[in-house]
């Protein structure tokens, strides 16, 4: 009854506010300059032919070297840079793009995975009567609709719950969310709705019940950010853009303009990072789309130019899928320090973030323990007391650098620009900075428009609205069924391939290895608990992957989902890539070391070592210590003070259980802190203490030893797969 009264009150209170904003919207007659998605499909006007396949990296490098002059040269292979390449090439401009690392290796692969207009920006627009902020939200919502349309295999609407714990907040949040729907207009994904307490708990059973009043559910989009970025790059390549990863810009080339004597940017001196070869790429216009590295390229043009990028670090963590429903996210609109935290299902796991703190610009941002614990603390505030939020359940963690910018065209150069900024220097360098993932296409359009105007390039208007990305053309929600029926893939693997490669999933299935089993017929998994298969490594090389890190983090998302699983898959990945790319043993060893370093520092594996070290405190009760000592001595029959693989094998053989030596080595290595090939009693007690405190979870050795102890007189199978335990 009280809930119904609150809803009725909400309608009365919110009606006036909604009418006011609706009136403002109608009065302003704000029309997005990109046109209506319903009435105008710019993509239909594309006259540039698209190839059936994209060129090899070697062919792209050859094109970069042999072309006398491009119309446009883009520096940066993130979402914005690749968006610029696609926009330019579909207008008929001769286009080149250079990325010193891999496509989407920076911020574009480290986002919250949302395609959204920004609920909090709309709140600020209303509270401060900020029309510019309103326009930014309006544009983002239109771009959200376009992105969901052009890459349906990589994106989908996601309901997000906003739990309410105070009665007065119900009308307040309801009004805000309804305004969000209203601003989206015809591009509204699905209408928001209010849930009673009981219904909210049905949808999100792990939600904290105490003082819960109800909830509001609204819709935004979600995507696979790295694969989306890659799809943009591959689509641009198929339209004829010369795109090359691992190609570094060493310096900008300049020429003296006849008559005026001015220095004009006319290209770049480059280096193929993989071969060391240097060459020049000439272009009428050079575009700087390097995100957090915006200022470093601007200073190549003019050493005296002031910095405009104010980098901010955003940390995310990944936890097991059981922390959230399969298809319902959660928004914490007001954390303890005023930030917003999202708690979302993603790739059958749960992603939580983000933080927002000043940082230095670096190619290798590292998540901190402080940020991880902040996110965990906020998650605990919203989840039921029945759900123990453990530090050990963090499976992966990463930090992305958000390139906030000040507007160099503004008189007030100290104020942060809420939207993106396009600036043209005196020498003609075009810089695009700021913005966000959702609006990459609009940012690219504005950038190419500015380039055309500044350099008198022969091109018409943008044609990327409605332009389907790689894999979208013949994709359908039931495509995975054909993969199962035609190739004999597991259903889970087939669904993964369809949602990752779209209609190109058949190309991956064709090269999938026969398993030798009755079922599945083809598709050998890289690791048992994830649907990634070995054929994806081979196909990833075709998609310009050149390092093991490219495969584990961007062609697949294994590193972002579970760093231990990623490390386990590395040897096989390196072997496959070695055959495809003709690596010698030394090169394979270097790749393994580089990938492990990436996992250790950038994906949060270091935090695992910090949770369980040789100096970790043992806080067990005396009775627990005795119990665990007995368990340990069951394996250490000779009272050596340590156990080895042979000790474990002996116990397992006594209960008729066989586990291969490599698996046993991996199991012991997880606990062997001093890496001497044996687990000492003190290490075992440190492990059990860390497990008891929740700092470590899913230890295979702990599970194996406990199960063996309980079943010495029985004959049961001991599980050795990871249980989802994390960092």
C-alpha positions, -999 to 999 in steps of 0.1 A, spaced: 0 0 0 27 24 10 46 15 -22 15 23 -44 11 57 -26 47 65 -33 43 57 -70 12 78 -72 30 106 -55 59 102 -78 37 106 -108 21 138 -95 55 153 -84 73 143 -116 46 153 -140 55 190 -139 92 184 -141 88 162 -171 65 186 -188 90 214 -182 119 195 -198 97 183 -226 88 219 -233 124 229 -232 132 201 -257 104 212 -280 113 248 -277 150 243 -284 141 222 -316 175 207 -310 182 185 -340 213 163 -341 233 173 -371 238 137 -381 201 133 -389 174 109 -378 184 72 -379 148 64 -389 145 88 -418 181 91 -431 205 63 -436 237 79 -446 253 45 -452 231 41 -483 250 69 -499 284 51 -497 299 47 -532 332 33 -521 333 -5 -528 339 -28 -499 362 -58 -503 352 -93 -492 382 -95 -469 408 -72 -454 444 -71 -466 472 -87 -445 493 -66 -423 522 -70 -447 501 -57 -475 490 -28 -454 526 -19 -446 535 -21 -483 506 3 -492 518 27 -465 553 27 -480 544 29 -517 515 55 -516 530 89 -527 505 108 -506 473 101 -486 445 125 -481 443 117 -444 468 101 -420 454 92 -386 476 86 -356 459 63 -330 441 30 -333 416 34 -305 378 38 -310 381 74 -321 411 69 -345 395 39 -361 362 58 -363 380 86 -381 396 61 -406 362 46 -414 345 80 -417 373 93 -440 376 63 -463 338 60 -468 338 96 -480 363 86 -507 394 100 -490 427 81 -494 432 71 -457 460 58 -436 460 49 -399 490 41 -376 489 26 -342 522 20 -322 507 -9 -302 476 -30 -310 442 -17 -320 423 -9 -288 453 -16 -266 447 15 -245 416 30 -230 392 17 -256 396 -19 -243 394 -9 -206 360 7 -203 329 -2 -183 316 -19 -214 285 4 -215 271 22 -245 252 50 -227 241 85 -228 251 93 -192 223 94 -166 245 115 -143 252 141 -170 215 145 -175 211 151 -138 237 178 -139 221 194 -170 188 196 -152 201 208 -118 223 234 -134 201 243 -164 231 234 -186 219 232 -221 253 221 -235 253 191 -212 218 183 -223 229 183 -259 258 160 -251 234 135 -235 210 138 -265 238 131 -289 251 102 -269 217 86 -268 214 89 -306 248 74 -310 239 46 -286 210 37 -309 232 37 -340 259 16 -324 234 -11 -313 221 -11 -349 254 -14 -368 270 -41 -346 241 -62 -331 264 -92 -326 287 -72 -303 261 -52 -284 227 -55 -268 204 -35 -245 210 -42 -208 185 -34 -180 201 -16 -151 186 -15 -116 188 15 -94 178 3 -59 160 28 -36 165 28 2 146 60 11 110 68 2 118 104 -9 144 91 -34 117 71 -53 101 102 -70 135 119 -73 151 90 -92 119 81 -111 117 116 -126 154 115 -136 151 82 -153 119 91 -171 136 122 -184 164 100 -197 137 80 -216 122 113 -228 155 127 -241 162 95 -260 129 99 -278 124 74 -306 158 60 -298 147 48 -263 157 12 -261 129 2 -237 109 22 -213 120 23 -176 98 10 -149 94 9 -111 96 -23 -90 83 -30 -56 107 -44 -30 96 -80 -35 98 -77 -73 132 -61 -71 145 -90 -50 130 -115 -76 151 -98 -103 182 -93 -82 181 -118 -53 215 -109 -39 205 -73 -33 205 -60 3 170 -63 17 174 -41 48 155 -8 43 149 -15 6 119 5 -6 118 -6 -42 138 -1 -74 138 16 -108 150 -2 -139 162 16 -170 180 4 -202 214 12 -217 236 -7 -241 265 -30 -234 292 -42 -257 325 -60 -261 346 -29 -263 379 -43 -277 361 -64 -303 340 -34 -313 371 -13 -318 386 -41 -339 354 -44 -360 356 -7 -368 393 -10 -378 386 -41 -400 356 -25 -417 378 6 -425 405 -18 -439 379 -35 -461 368 -2 -475 404 5 -485 420 23 -455 457 14 -450 456 5 -413 486 -8 -395 492 -17 -358 526 -19 -343 537 11 -364 551 39 -343 552 76 -353 587 89 -346 581 125 -356 559 147 -378 570 158 -413 567 194 -423 570 214 -454 573 251 -460 542 266 -476 551 287 -508 542 323 -505 534 325 -467 565 306 -456 545 288 -429 555 253 -418 527 228 -425 524 192 -412 526 169 -442 530 134 -428 550 114 -404 582 94 -400 573 59 -389 588 27 -376 575 -8 -380 579 -20 -344 580 -56 -355 608 -53 -380 625 -20 -370 622 -6 -405 616 32 -408 597 49 -436 578 81 -443 540 84 -448 530 116 -466 495 131 -462 477 163 -469 462 162 -434 474 145 -402 450 138 -374 460 132 -338 436 107 -322 458 93 -295 436 97 -264 457 101 -232 488 107 -254 472 137 -272 498 161 -258 528 141 -268 518 142 -305 508 179 -302 543 186 -289 558 169 -319 541 197 -338 549 225 -314 571 220 -283 557 251 -267 521 242 -268 505 238 -233 491 204 -222 453 200 -226 450 164 -214 442 159 -177 443 121 -174 420 103 -149 424 66 -139 394 43 -138 398 9 -122 375 -20 -128 374 -55 -113 358 -88 -125 342 -112 -101 324 -146 -106 291 -145 -124 271 -156 -93 275 -121 -79 249 -107 -103 219 -120 -123 226 -130 -159 207 -101 -174 204 -73 -149 230 -47 -139 231 -24 -108 239 13 -105 251 28 -72 243 65 -79 260 79 -49 290 61 -34 306 71 -1 328 96 -19 302 108 -44 313 87 -74 291 63 -94 297 26 -94 283 1 -119 278 -36 -111 272 -54 -144 269 -89 -159 295 -93 -187 307 -123 -206 291 -145 -178 311 -128 -152 304 -97 -131 322 -64 -138 323 -36 -111 337 -1 -114 348 25 -119 370 48 -99 381 82 -109 414 96 -97 442 118 -113 470 98 -128 501 101 -150 499 92 -186 514 57 -192 511 29 -217 508 4 -189 484 16 -162 483 -6 -131 452 -12 -108 459 -4 -72 449 -23 -41 433 9 -27 410 12 -57 401 -25 -57 392 -24 -20 371 8 -26 350 -10 -53 346 -41 -31 335 -19 -2 308 -2 -23 296 -36 -36 293 -48 0 270 -19 7 245 -31 -19 246 -68 -16 229 -90 10 247 -99 42 242 -135 30 267 -128 2 302 -127 14 321 -103 -8 356 -117 -7 388 -101 -19 399 -135 -32 370 -135 -57 385 -107 -78 394 -126 -109 409 -97 -129 415 -60 -124 426 -33 -147 430 5 -150 421 26 -179 431 62 -185 403 85 -194 416 115 -214 397 144 -199 407 176 -217 406 214 -215 395 232 -246 424 250 -263 399 271 -282 383 284 -250 394 315 -231 391 295 -198 418 269 -205 416 256 -169 381 242 -171 375 206 -181 355 202 -213 326 179 -208 324 169 -245 350 162 -271 373 189 -286 385 193 -322 414 217 -326 435 227 -357 470 240 -350 487 267 -370 506 241 -389 474 222 -398 476 193 -373 440 183 -364 435 170 -329 405 152 -316 404 147 -278 381 140 -249 346 125 -255 336 89 -247 333 55 -263 296 59 -271 301 90 -292 332 78 -312 313 80 -345 301 116 -339 336 125 -328 350 110 -360 325 129 -381 333 162 -365 370 155 -369 369 147 -406 346 177 -412 372 199 -396 400 182 -416 381 187 -449 375 224 -441 411 231 -429 428 213 -458 402 218 -486 399 180 -491 376 168 -518 349 149 -499 312 151 -491 293 145 -458 297 116 -434 282 83 -444 287 62 -412 252 64 -397 237 30 -402 269 16 -418 272 -20 -407 305 -31 -391 325 -63 -397 303 -93 -389 270 -76 -388 256 -80 -423 243 -116 -421 242 -120 -384 210 -131 -367 203 -142 -331 199 -178 -342 231 -179 -362 248 -200 -335 224 -229 -342 238 -233 -377 273 -234 -362 262 -263 -339 244 -281 -367 269 -276 -395 302 -280 -377 295 -299 -345 305 -271 -321 294 -270 -284 264 -247 -280 283 -224 -256 312 -222 -280 289 -215 -310 271 -188 -291 304 -172 -282 317 -173 -318 284 -158 -331 285 -130 -306 321 -122 -312 326 -126 -350 290 -123 -362 287 -137 -397 324 -143 -398 321 -170 -371 318 -196 -400 354 -187 -410 366 -195 -375 345 -227 -374 360 -239 -407 395 -239 -392 385 -254 -359 404 -286 -350 387 -320 -347 385 -330 -310 385 -367 -315 355 -370 -292 320 -380 -299 309 -345 -290 319 -318 -297 332 -328 -331 354 -297 -335 366 -269 -313 394 -275 -288 391 -251 -259 421 -231 -247 409 -235 -211 381 -257 -199 358 -231 -183 358 -205 -211 344 -210 -247 375 -197 -264 389 -222 -289 423 -228 -305 410 -218 -339 405 -182 -326 443 -179 -322 449 -187 -358 421 -164 -369 434 -137 -345 467 -137 -364 447 -130 -395 430 -101 -376 465 -85 -372 473 -100 -338 511 -101 -335 517 -108 -298 503 -132 -272 489 -102 -253 468 -93 -284 452 -127 -282 445 -130 -244 433 -94 -240 417 -82 -273 410 -110 -298 397 -130 -269 389 -114 -235 405 -141 -214 429 -117 -195 399 -94 -186 379 -123 -173 403 -145 -153 441 -139 -152 449 -174 -139 430 -189 -168 448 -166 -192 482 -176 -178 472 -213 -181 463 -208 -218 495 -189 -227 518 -218 -236 493 -232 -261 486 -198 -275 523 -191 -280 528 -224 -297 500 -218 -322 511 -182 -329 547 -195 -333 536 -218 -361 516 -191 -378 542 -164 -375 574 -186 -377 587 -177 -343 618 -194 -331 622 -208 -295 638 -176 -282 609 -155 -296 583 -178 -281 601 -175 -247 600 -137 -250 563 -137 -258 555 -159 -228 575 -136 -205 559 -104 -220 524 -118 -216 530 -129 -180 544 -95 -172 512 -79 -187 490 -102 -166 511 -96 -135 511 -58 -136 483 -46 -158 456 -72 -152 459 -75 -114 479 -107 -111 504 -88 -89 476 -83 -64 473 -121 -60 510 -122 -49 503 -93 -25 475 -113 -9 495 -144 -4 533 -139 2 560 -156 22 554 -129 49 516 -133 50 504 -133 86 489 -166 99 458 -158 120 444 -193 125 431 -205 158 453 -232 175 427 -259 168 427 -249 131 465 -250 129 465 -285 143 438 -297 119 456 -283 89 489 -297 101 473 -332 102 460 -327 67 495 -316 55 513 -345 72 489 -369 55 508 -359 23 542 -354 39 546 -390 52 584 -386 55 581 -355 78 602 -335 54 584 -303 62 573 -298 26 553 -317 -1 562 -322 -38 543 -335 -68 555 -370 -60 538 -367 -25 505 -356 -40 507 -383 -67 513 -410 -40 482 -400 -20 460 -397 -52 472 -432 -64 461 -446 -30 426 -435 -37 427 -445 -74 428 -409 -88 451 -399 -116 459 -363 -125 485 -355 -151 519 -342 -139 515 -308 -157 482 -301 -139 497 -311 -106 527 -288 -112 503 -259 -120 483 -266 -88 514 -266 -65 528 -236 -83 498 -215 -73 509 -219 -36 546 -223 -40 555 -187 -28 593 -190 -31 591 -210 -63 614 -238 -52 592 -266 -65 577 -276 -32 550 -264 -8 563 -260 27 541 -263 59 543 -225 65 532 -218 30 502 -242 34 492 -225 67 495 -191 51 473 -203 23 446 -216 47 448 -184 67 443 -163 36 414 -185 25 397 -181 59 401 -143 57 386 -142 22 418 -129 6 422 -160 -15 395 -183 -29 393 -212 -52 427 -227 -44 429 -260 -62 455 -274 -38 433 -266 -7 403 -283 -24 423 -313 -35 439 -319 -1 406 -315 17 388 -338 -7 416 -364 -4 415 -363 34 377 -369 34 378 -396 8 409 -417 16 386 -447 23 363 -440 -7 368 -439 -44 355 -406 -57 368 -382 -84 386 -352 -71 379 -319 -90 409 -300 -102 394 -273 -124 395 -238 -111 364 -230 -91 365 -193 -101 389 -183 -74 406 -150 -81 432 -126 -71 
